Amino acid sequence: MKKNVYILAAVCAAALAACDSRQSFTVEGSVTGAEDKTLYFEQTGLEGIVGLDSVKLDESGTFRFKGERPASPDFYRLRVDNQVVNFAVDSTETVTVEADINNFATDYRIEGSENNLKIKELALIQADLQRKVNELAASGLPAGIAQDSLQQMVDSYKANVKRNYIFAAPNTSYAYFALFQTLNGYMIFDPLTNRDDVKCFAAVATSLNNAYPHADRSRNLYNMVIKGMKNTRPLQPQEELAIPADKIQETSIIDIPLKDIDGQVRHLTDLKGKVVLIDFTAYAAPTSGVRNLALRELYDKYAPQGFEIYQISFDTDEHFWKTASDNLPWICVRDPQGPYSSYISLYGLTQLPGSFLVNRSNELSVRLDGNADLEAEIKKLL
């Protein structure tokens, strides 16, 4: 009887150990040249970065962290100072990372899953894009030329990532990771106002929802896609004409009364007598900074002749909007409804940015597209 009790206890202990193994994962490895540095183990959650653990590295640089196994694929990172190694955890039990402190974020070796090798590839090409953009910003090129070059860089990057990572394997963690990469801190792929980018989010959302229908990331991605599809669906002719009568003034312009950064309500109808560029934008867009530089050149040149810019921000973060627009010389207002604003549909826009020119009689004159010569159109109206 006593022998049977020992056997039963051993079996239970083994079962508990196996259960614990299934419910946790390990991140281990070493960082050379990092003595006395602190290595942080963090989770990249939907609400932001969450610190999980940390260790002060010794001369060997070895580390070992344990985490609770997520029910669906999730994302984590190792951080030393401002250098980061991103990785995903799904069914993997152990992730091994070997790196040197001098190139921690770029030349690390990671083992454990194919997903994490692809995440490393994505991190490297994003870092290369950021480097090129930084060089462009410091090049001293005219703003218009710099904007064209920046757009080409971003378009080339997106085409590569779409083809080789997102659409190639939308059911993977690295495809999800690719959707949320940033440039200058802002998302490269736009899930709310860019129709082509919404398709990328939809491909990953469909795969993720099929595999993990109850996961928070699945629901969040699905909701983003629904909003993006609603925002970017083509308007029918009758919808474009269905402007409420109370929005139309005698001046034939759709008035936009919104508050500027000082809290003052600014009306488009108050600008009669000037040539006005109505600019619908989001400062969080990767190309926004260079675009505003180009507008700044035009504003400085033609404002003395009666040119004005009425720029409507659809950024959801009010503090960010105020900071980004604080030094701009034209009228900057913000719509707190963000990309779901009625003004977007009233003006027939399907994506941002979008621009219109208003003549001195306060009448809509030109709807501008990407091929328009903005300066030539301004000169015609002045």
C-alpha positions as CSV (number, residue, x, y, z in Angstrom):
1,M,0.0,0.0,0.0
2,K,2.8,2.4,1.0
3,K,4.6,1.7,-2.3
4,N,1.4,2.4,-4.3
5,V,1.0,5.8,-2.5
6,Y,4.6,6.7,-3.6
7,I,3.9,5.7,-7.1
8,L,0.6,7.8,-7.2
9,A,2.4,10.8,-5.7
10,A,5.1,10.5,-8.4
11,V,2.5,10.3,-11.1
12,C,0.7,13.3,-9.8
13,A,3.9,15.3,-9.5
14,A,4.8,14.4,-13.1
15,A,1.4,15.4,-14.3
16,L,1.5,18.7,-12.5
17,A,5.0,19.4,-13.9
18,A,3.7,18.6,-17.4
19,C,0.7,20.9,-16.9
20,D,2.9,23.7,-15.7
21,S,5.2,23.3,-18.7
22,R,2.2,23.6,-21.1
23,Q,1.1,26.8,-19.3
24,S,4.4,28.7,-19.4
25,F,7.1,29.6,-21.8
26,T,10.8,30.5,-21.3
27,V,12.9,33.3,-22.9
28,E,16.6,32.7,-22.3
29,G,20.0,33.5,-23.8
30,S,22.8,36.0,-23.3
31,V,23.8,39.6,-24.1
32,T,27.6,40.0,-24.3
33,G,29.3,43.2,-23.3
34,A,26.3,44.3,-21.2
35,E,27.6,43.9,-17.7
36,D,25.6,46.0,-15.1
37,K,23.0,46.8,-17.8
38,T,19.3,46.1,-17.0
39,L,17.5,43.8,-19.4
40,Y,13.7,44.2,-19.4
41,F,11.2,41.6,-20.4
42,E,7.9,43.3,-21.6
43,Q,4.6,42.4,-23.2
44,T,3.4,44.4,-26.2
45,G,-0.3,44.5,-25.4
46,L,-3.3,46.1,-27.1
47,E,-3.2,48.9,-24.5
48,G,0.6,49.4,-24.7
49,I,3.8,48.1,-23.2
50,V,3.5,46.1,-20.0
51,G,6.6,45.4,-17.9
52,L,6.8,41.7,-16.8
53,D,10.3,41.2,-15.4
54,S,13.9,42.5,-15.5
55,V,17.3,41.4,-14.5
56,K,20.7,43.2,-14.0
57,L,23.1,41.4,-16.3
58,D,26.5,40.2,-15.0
59,E,29.7,39.6,-16.8
60,S,28.3,36.4,-18.5
61,G,25.2,38.3,-19.8
62,T,23.0,35.3,-19.4
63,F,19.3,35.7,-18.6
64,R,16.2,33.6,-18.2
65,F,12.6,34.8,-18.0
66,K,9.4,32.8,-17.6
67,G,6.0,33.9,-18.8
68,E,2.4,32.6,-18.8
69,R,1.6,30.9,-22.1
70,P,-1.0,33.0,-23.9
71,A,-4.2,31.3,-25.1
72,S,-3.6,32.8,-28.6
73,P,-0.4,34.3,-30.2
74,D,0.9,37.3,-28.4
75,F,3.9,39.6,-28.7
76,Y,6.7,40.4,-26.3
77,R,10.1,42.1,-26.4
78,L,13.4,42.3,-24.7
79,R,14.8,45.8,-24.1
80,V,18.1,47.3,-23.1
81,D,18.0,51.1,-22.8
82,N,16.2,52.0,-26.1
83,Q,17.2,49.0,-28.1
84,V,14.5,46.4,-28.6
85,V,14.1,42.8,-29.8
86,N,10.5,41.9,-30.7
87,F,9.2,38.3,-30.7
88,A,6.0,36.3,-30.7
89,V,4.9,33.4,-28.5
90,D,2.3,30.9,-29.7
91,S,2.9,27.2,-29.1
92,T,6.6,27.8,-28.5
93,E,8.0,26.6,-25.2
94,T,11.4,28.3,-25.4
95,V,12.7,31.3,-27.2
96,T,16.5,31.8,-27.3
97,V,18.1,35.1,-28.0
98,E,21.8,35.7,-28.3
99,A,23.1,39.2,-28.9
100,D,25.8,41.8,-28.3
101,I,25.0,45.0,-26.6
102,N,26.5,47.1,-29.4
103,N,24.0,45.8,-32.0
104,F,21.4,44.3,-29.8
105,A,18.4,45.3,-31.9
106,T,19.8,44.5,-35.3
107,D,22.3,41.6,-35.2
108,Y,20.7,39.3,-32.7
109,R,20.2,35.6,-33.2
110,I,16.8,34.2,-32.3
111,E,15.7,30.6,-32.2
112,G,12.3,29.0,-31.4
113,S,10.0,29.6,-34.3
114,E,9.9,30.6,-38.0
115,N,7.6,33.5,-37.0
116,N,10.4,35.1,-35.0
117,L,12.9,34.9,-37.8
118,K,10.4,36.7,-40.0
119,I,9.7,39.3,-37.3
120,K,13.4,40.0,-37.2
121,E,13.4,40.5,-41.0
122,L,10.6,42.9,-40.8
123,A,12.3,44.8,-38.0
124,L,15.4,45.2,-40.1
125,I,13.7,46.4,-43.2
126,Q,11.7,48.9,-41.1
127,A,14.9,50.1,-39.5
128,D,16.4,50.6,-42.9
129,L,13.4,52.6,-44.0
130,Q,13.7,54.8,-40.9
131,R,17.4,55.4,-41.6
132,K,16.6,56.5,-45.2
133,V,13.9,58.8,-44.0
134,N,16.2,60.4,-41.5
135,E,18.8,60.9,-44.1
136,L,16.2,62.5,-46.4
137,A,15.1,64.8,-43.7
138,A,18.7,66.0,-43.2
139,S,19.4,66.3,-46.9
140,G,18.2,69.9,-47.3
141,L,16.2,69.0,-50.4
142,P,13.2,71.3,-51.3
143,A,10.1,70.1,-49.4
144,G,8.2,69.1,-52.6
145,I,11.0,66.9,-53.9
146,A,11.6,65.4,-50.4
147,Q,7.9,64.6,-50.1
148,D,7.9,62.8,-53.5
149,S,11.0,60.8,-52.4
150,L,9.5,59.9,-49.1
151,Q,6.3,58.7,-50.7
152,Q,8.3,56.5,-53.1
153,M,10.2,55.0,-50.1
154,V,7.0,54.3,-48.2
155,D,5.2,52.9,-51.2
156,S,8.2,50.6,-52.0
157,Y,8.3,49.4,-48.4
158,K,4.6,48.7,-48.3
159,A,4.6,46.8,-51.6
160,N,7.4,44.5,-50.4
161,V,5.8,43.8,-47.0
162,K,2.3,43.2,-48.6
163,R,3.7,40.8,-51.1
164,N,6.2,38.8,-49.0
165,Y,4.8,38.9,-45.5
166,I,1.1,39.9,-45.3
167,F,-0.6,38.3,-48.3
168,A,2.0,35.5,-48.4
169,A,1.0,34.2,-45.0
170,P,-1.9,36.1,-43.4
171,N,-2.4,33.4,-40.8
172,T,1.0,34.0,-39.1
173,S,2.1,36.1,-36.2
174,Y,4.6,38.0,-38.4
175,A,1.8,39.1,-40.8
176,Y,0.0,40.6,-37.8
177,F,3.3,42.2,-36.6
178,A,3.8,43.7,-40.1
179,L,0.5,45.6,-39.9
180,F,1.5,47.6,-36.9
181,Q,5.1,48.7,-37.8
182,T,5.7,52.4,-37.5
183,L,7.7,55.2,-39.1
184,N,8.6,58.2,-37.0
185,G,6.3,56.7,-34.4
186,Y,3.2,56.5,-36.7
187,M,1.7,53.5,-38.3
188,I,2.9,52.8,-41.9
189,F,-0.3,50.9,-42.9
190,D,-3.5,52.9,-42.4
191,P,-6.4,50.7,-41.3
192,L,-9.0,53.4,-41.3
193,T,-8.7,55.6,-44.4
194,N,-6.6,53.8,-47.0
195,R,-8.6,51.3,-49.0
196,D,-5.6,49.2,-50.0
197,D,-4.3,49.0,-46.5
198,V,-7.7,48.0,-45.2
199,K,-7.4,44.9,-47.5
200,C,-4.2,43.9,-45.7
201,F,-5.9,44.2,-42.3
202,A,-8.9,42.2,-43.6
203,A,-6.7,39.3,-44.8
204,V,-5.0,38.9,-41.5
205,A,-8.2,39.5,-39.5
206,T,-10.0,36.7,-41.4
207,S,-7.2,34.2,-40.7
208,L,-6.8,35.2,-37.1
209,N,-10.6,35.2,-36.5
210,N,-10.9,31.7,-37.9
211,A,-8.1,30.3,-35.7
212,Y,-8.8,32.4,-32.5
213,P,-12.3,33.8,-32.7
214,H,-12.4,34.7,-29.0
215,A,-9.0,36.3,-28.7
216,D,-8.9,40.1,-27.9
217,R,-6.5,40.7,-30.9
218,S,-9.0,38.9,-33.2
219,R,-11.9,41.1,-32.1
220,N,-9.8,44.3,-32.1
221,L,-8.5,43.6,-35.6
222,Y,-12.0,42.7,-36.9
223,N,-13.5,45.9,-35.5
224,M,-10.7,48.0,-37.2
225,V,-11.5,46.3,-40.5
226,I,-15.2,47.0,-40.2
227,K,-14.5,50.7,-39.5
228,G,-12.0,50.9,-42.3
229,M,-14.4,49.3,-44.8
230,K,-17.1,51.7,-43.8
231,N,-14.8,54.7,-44.1
232,T,-13.4,53.8,-47.5
233,R,-16.4,52.4,-49.3
234,P,-17.0,54.4,-52.5
235,L,-19.8,56.9,-52.2
236,Q,-22.7,56.6,-54.7
237,P,-23.6,59.7,-56.7
238,Q,-26.8,60.2,-54.8
239,E,-24.8,60.0,-51.5
240,E,-22.4,62.7,-52.6
241,L,-25.3,65.0,-53.4
242,A,-27.2,64.3,-50.2
243,I,-25.8,67.2,-48.2
244,P,-28.1,68.4,-45.4
245,A,-29.6,71.8,-46.2
246,D,-28.5,73.3,-42.9
247,K,-24.8,72.6,-43.8
248,I,-25.0,74.7,-47.0
249,Q,-24.6,78.4,-46.7
250,E,-25.6,81.0,-49.3
251,T,-21.9,81.1,-50.2
252,S,-22.3,77.6,-51.7
253,I,-19.6,76.2,-49.3
254,I,-20.2,73.6,-46.7
255,D,-19.2,75.4,-43.5
256,I,-16.9,73.7,-41.0
257,P,-17.1,75.4,-37.6
258,L,-14.4,73.7,-35.4
259,K,-12.2,74.9,-32.5
260,D,-8.5,75.8,-33.0
261,I,-5.8,75.0,-30.5
262,D,-6.8,78.1,-28.4
263,G,-10.4,76.9,-28.2
264,Q,-11.7,79.5,-30.6
265,V,-14.4,78.3,-33.1
266,R,-13.2,79.1,-36.6
267,H,-15.7,79.1,-39.6
268,L,-14.8,78.6,-43.2
269,T,-17.5,81.2,-44.0
270,D,-15.5,83.8,-42.1
271,L,-12.7,83.6,-44.8
272,K,-14.7,85.1,-47.6
273,G,-12.4,87.3,-49.7
274,K,-9.4,85.0,-49.5
275,V,-8.3,82.0,-51.5
276,V,-8.5,79.1,-49.1
277,L,-7.0,75.6,-49.2
278,I,-9.3,73.3,-47.2
279,D,-6.9,70.5,-46.1
280,F,-8.3,67.3,-44.5
281,T,-5.4,65.6,-42.8
282,A,-4.0,63.5,-40.0
283,Y,-0.7,64.6,-38.4
284,A,-0.1,61.0,-37.3
285,A,0.3,59.9,-41.0
286,P,3.9,59.1,-41.9
287,T,4.0,61.6,-44.7
288,S,2.3,64.4,-42.8
289,G,5.5,66.2,-41.8
290,V,7.0,66.5,-45.2
291,R,3.6,67.4,-46.7
292,N,3.3,70.3,-44.3
293,L,6.7,71.5,-45.2
294,A,5.5,71.8,-48.8
295,L,2.4,73.7,-47.7
296,R,4.6,75.9,-45.6
297,E,6.5,77.0,-48.7
298,L,3.3,77.9,-50.5
299,Y,1.8,79.6,-47.5
300,D,4.8,81.8,-47.0
301,K,4.9,82.7,-50.7
302,Y,1.2,83.5,-51.2
303,A,-0.3,84.5,-47.8
304,P,0.6,88.2,-48.4
305,Q,-1.6,88.0,-51.6
306,G,-4.7,86.6,-49.7
307,F,-4.0,82.9,-49.5
308,E,-5.1,81.0,-46.4
309,I,-5.0,77.4,-45.3
310,Y,-7.9,75.9,-43.2
311,Q,-6.4,72.6,-42.0
312,I,-8.7,70.0,-40.3
313,S,-7.0,67.3,-38.3
314,F,-8.7,64.0,-37.7
315,D,-6.1,62.8,-35.2
316,T,-7.8,61.0,-32.3
317,D,-5.2,62.3,-29.7
318,E,-6.0,65.9,-28.9
319,H,-2.7,66.6,-27.1
320,F,-0.7,65.2,-30.0
321,W,-2.7,67.4,-32.4
322,K,-2.0,70.5,-30.4
323,T,1.7,69.7,-30.2
324,A,2.0,68.9,-33.9
325,S,0.1,72.1,-35.0
326,D,1.5,74.5,-32.5
327,N,4.1,76.1,-34.8
328,L,2.0,76.1,-38.0
329,P,1.1,79.6,-39.3
330,W,-2.3,78.8,-40.7
331,I,-5.6,77.9,-39.2
332,C,-5.5,74.5,-37.5
333,V,-8.7,73.0,-36.2
334,R,-9.5,69.5,-35.1
335,D,-12.6,67.3,-35.5
336,P,-13.0,65.2,-32.3
337,Q,-15.0,62.6,-34.3
338,G,-11.7,61.6,-35.9
339,P,-11.9,59.6,-39.1
340,Y,-15.7,59.0,-38.5
341,S,-16.5,62.7,-38.9
342,S,-19.5,63.7,-41.0
343,Y,-17.4,66.3,-42.8
344,I,-15.4,63.6,-44.5
345,S,-18.6,62.2,-46.1
346,L,-20.0,65.6,-46.7
347,Y,-17.0,66.5,-48.8
348,G,-17.1,63.1,-50.6
349,L,-13.7,61.9,-49.2
350,T,-12.8,58.3,-49.0
351,Q,-9.3,58.7,-47.7
352,L,-6.9,61.2,-46.1
353,P,-5.3,63.5,-47.0
354,G,-7.8,65.4,-49.2
355,S,-7.8,69.0,-50.3
356,F,-10.1,71.6,-51.9
357,L,-9.5,75.1,-53.1
358,V,-12.1,77.9,-52.3
359,N,-12.2,81.1,-54.4
360,R,-12.5,84.6,-53.0
361,S,-16.3,84.4,-53.2
362,N,-16.2,81.5,-50.7
363,E,-17.2,79.0,-53.4
364,L,-15.7,75.5,-53.8
365,S,-13.5,75.8,-56.9
366,V,-11.2,72.8,-57.3
367,R,-11.0,69.3,-55.8
368,L,-7.3,68.4,-55.7
369,D,-5.9,65.0,-56.4
370,G,-2.4,63.7,-56.2
371,N,-1.5,64.8,-59.7
372,A,-2.7,68.4,-59.3
373,D,-0.3,71.3,-59.6
374,L,-1.3,73.0,-56.3
375,E,0.7,76.2,-56.9
376,A,-0.7,76.7,-60.4
377,E,-4.2,76.3,-59.1
378,I,-3.6,78.8,-56.3
379,K,-2.2,81.4,-58.7
380,K,-5.3,81.0,-61.0
381,L,-7.6,82.0,-58.1
382,L,-5.4,84.8,-56.7
